Amino acid sequence: MTNPLSLNEVVRQTNEVVTLPGVFVRINRMVDDPGCPMQAIGEVIAQDPGLTVRLLRMANSVYYGLSHEIDTVSRAVTVIGTRRVRDLILATSVVQAFEGIPEELGSLEAFWRHSIHCGLLARHLASRVRLREPDSLFVAGLLHDIGRLVMFSRYPDYARRALEHTHRQNGATPFYLGERREFGFDHAELGGALAEHWQLPLLLVECIAHHHQPRHAQHYPQQAAIVHLANGLSTPSEEERRPEAEQEQRLDPAIWSLVGLSPELAEEARHEADAQLNEMYQLLRGDLDQA
């Protein structure tokens, strides 16, 4: 029996339970307004003490490696830039928004460790090919499996059957094809639809929606390919654990030319992401784990 709900209905139901905070919605609009002054964005952020603390922690982390401490929101906006600040706020907001959902088929810690590692790796890969705004690739990698989190938490029976179907095929069938069999759509399509509903930038929508098939991205195929590569090389999430050879088989064979990198450079980027994983996990989820 397949899920009777349409993709749009699942997005609507999810949005009733998981919504992005109003402060992010306001900042997202302000960043896209060329006439909006930096000072106004800083003033909105400063109204949320918890967000302010998380933003300053990240701004002063090895993620940026700045030589001088950033001690105010206004300085963070000035030094890092409005789009980067928007990306960091989105990253912390989404992790917070999904906290407390049931862990039906896996560990939230394992899910977020994989997602954060994928995001870090995507950022380093984007920097190596000199893409603008590599922080957007961090967020894309962080959110690439958000549709899977929705499926496992809200529709565990269908997700479990999709997983079982994949296991019966001994890994020959990608997990997202099992999802299509049970849901009528896969987690990438669901995540992309959620990102579009939240009015996130098109780059994020396409990277999330096409991270398994990056050549289907109409506007940002290279960025989607970077997330695809980062996902394939990243530490697998709990339900994806499989031999290393099978991990490599999940990569699109044409991915290296689409990304514009060699496997050797990608491996260097992976080591850099490994080194930053624990700190970034603590920055994004440390307070939640201790609660």
Solvent accessible surface area in square Angstrom, and as a share of the most:
residue,aa,sasa,rsa
1,M,177,0.79
2,T,77,0.45
3,N,11,0.05
4,P,102,0.64
5,L,49,0.24
6,S,66,0.42
7,L,48,0.24
8,N,121,0.62
9,E,50,0.22
10,V,1,0.00
11,V,10,0.06
12,R,115,0.42
13,Q,42,0.19
14,T,0,0.00
15,N,40,0.20
16,E,121,0.54
17,V,89,0.51
18,V,6,0.03
19,T,77,0.45
20,L,16,0.08
21,P,50,0.31
22,G,50,0.48
23,V,22,0.13
24,F,1,0.00
25,V,52,0.30
26,R,118,0.43
27,I,0,0.00
28,N,9,0.05
29,R,155,0.56
30,M,35,0.16
31,V,14,0.08
32,D,84,0.44
33,D,69,0.36
34,P,138,0.87
35,G,65,0.62
36,C,30,0.18
37,P,83,0.52
38,M,92,0.41
39,Q,128,0.57
40,A,27,0.21
41,I,3,0.01
42,G,6,0.06
43,E,91,0.41
44,V,8,0.04
45,I,0,0.00
46,A,59,0.46
47,Q,125,0.56
48,D,46,0.24
49,P,100,0.63
50,G,35,0.34
51,L,3,0.01
52,T,25,0.15
53,V,72,0.41
54,R,42,0.15
55,L,2,0.01
56,L,35,0.17
57,R,99,0.36
58,M,0,0.00
59,A,0,0.00
60,N,67,0.35
61,S,9,0.06
62,V,92,0.53
63,Y,7,0.03
64,Y,28,0.11
65,G,58,0.56
66,L,72,0.36
67,S,105,0.68
68,H,130,0.58
69,E,133,0.60
70,I,2,0.01
71,D,94,0.49
72,T,64,0.37
73,V,12,0.07
74,S,68,0.44
75,R,99,0.36
76,A,0,0.00
77,V,1,0.00
78,T,91,0.53
79,V,61,0.35
80,I,12,0.06
81,G,19,0.18
82,T,29,0.17
83,R,102,0.37
84,R,80,0.29
85,V,0,0.00
86,R,8,0.03
87,D,4,0.02
88,L,1,0.00
89,I,1,0.00
90,L,0,0.00
91,A,0,0.00
92,T,1,0.01
93,S,3,0.02
94,V,0,0.00
95,V,0,0.00
96,Q,58,0.26
97,A,29,0.23
98,F,2,0.01
99,E,61,0.28
100,G,68,0.66
101,I,22,0.11
102,P,78,0.49
103,E,102,0.46
104,E,84,0.38
105,L,39,0.19
106,G,28,0.27
107,S,38,0.25
108,L,11,0.06
109,E,80,0.36
110,A,17,0.13
111,F,17,0.07
112,W,0,0.00
113,R,68,0.25
114,H,2,0.01
115,S,0,0.00
116,I,0,0.00
117,H,1,0.00
118,C,0,0.00
119,G,0,0.00
120,L,1,0.00
121,L,0,0.00
122,A,0,0.00
123,R,26,0.09
124,H,23,0.10
125,L,0,0.00
126,A,0,0.00
127,S,54,0.35
128,R,64,0.23
129,V,31,0.18
130,R,210,0.77
131,L,33,0.17
132,R,206,0.75
133,E,65,0.29
134,P,20,0.12
135,D,1,0.00
136,S,12,0.08
137,L,1,0.00
138,F,0,0.00
139,V,0,0.00
140,A,0,0.00
141,G,0,0.00
142,L,1,0.00
143,L,1,0.01
144,H,0,0.00
145,D,3,0.02
146,I,4,0.02
147,G,0,0.00
148,R,4,0.01
149,L,12,0.06
150,V,1,0.00
151,M,1,0.00
152,F,17,0.07
153,S,13,0.09
154,R,84,0.31
155,Y,22,0.08
156,P,29,0.18
157,D,82,0.43
158,Y,35,0.13
159,A,1,0.00
160,R,86,0.32
161,R,85,0.31
162,A,0,0.00
163,L,27,0.14
164,E,77,0.35
165,H,28,0.12
166,T,3,0.02
167,H,113,0.50
168,R,146,0.53
169,Q,72,0.32
170,N,130,0.67
171,G,28,0.27
172,A,86,0.67
173,T,26,0.15
174,P,49,0.31
175,F,11,0.05
176,Y,29,0.11
177,L,70,0.35
178,G,0,0.00
179,E,1,0.00
180,R,84,0.31
181,R,126,0.46
182,E,9,0.04
183,F,6,0.02
184,G,62,0.60
185,F,11,0.05
186,D,2,0.01
187,H,0,0.00
188,A,4,0.03
189,E,71,0.32
190,L,0,0.00
191,G,0,0.00
192,G,4,0.04
193,A,22,0.17
194,L,0,0.00
195,A,2,0.02
196,E,115,0.51
197,H,93,0.42
198,W,26,0.09
199,Q,123,0.55
200,L,12,0.06
201,P,37,0.24
202,L,86,0.43
203,L,28,0.14
204,L,1,0.01
205,V,18,0.11
206,E,14,0.06
207,C,0,0.00
208,I,1,0.00
209,A,22,0.17
210,H,49,0.22
211,H,0,0.00
212,H,30,0.13
213,Q,62,0.27
214,P,0,0.00
215,R,150,0.55
216,H,110,0.49
217,A,6,0.05
218,Q,153,0.68
219,H,114,0.51
220,Y,67,0.25
221,P,47,0.30
222,Q,54,0.24
223,Q,28,0.13
224,A,0,0.00
225,A,0,0.00
226,I,0,0.00
227,V,0,0.00
228,H,8,0.04
229,L,0,0.00
230,A,0,0.00
231,N,5,0.03
232,G,4,0.04
233,L,29,0.15
234,S,3,0.02
235,T,68,0.39
236,P,27,0.17
237,S,2,0.01
238,E,77,0.35
239,E,33,0.15
240,E,5,0.02
241,R,145,0.53
242,R,55,0.20
243,P,87,0.55
244,E,122,0.55
245,A,66,0.52
246,E,49,0.22
247,Q,5,0.02
248,E,77,0.35
249,Q,141,0.63
250,R,54,0.20
251,L,16,0.08
252,D,19,0.10
253,P,127,0.80
254,A,39,0.31
255,I,0,0.00
256,W,67,0.23
257,S,96,0.62
258,L,53,0.26
259,V,0,0.00
260,G,52,0.50
261,L,15,0.07
262,S,41,0.26
263,P,69,0.44
264,E,118,0.53
265,L,74,0.37
266,A,0,0.00
267,E,65,0.29
268,E,86,0.39
269,A,0,0.00
270,R,67,0.24
271,H,102,0.46
272,E,65,0.29
273,A,0,0.00
274,D,59,0.31
275,A,88,0.68
276,Q,29,0.13
277,L,25,0.12
278,N,97,0.50
279,E,61,0.27
280,M,3,0.01
281,Y,3,0.01
282,Q,94,0.42
283,L,25,0.12
284,L,3,0.02
285,R,10,0.03
286,G,4,0.04
287,D,70,0.36
288,L,33,0.17
289,D,72,0.37
290,Q,146,0.65
291,A,119,0.92
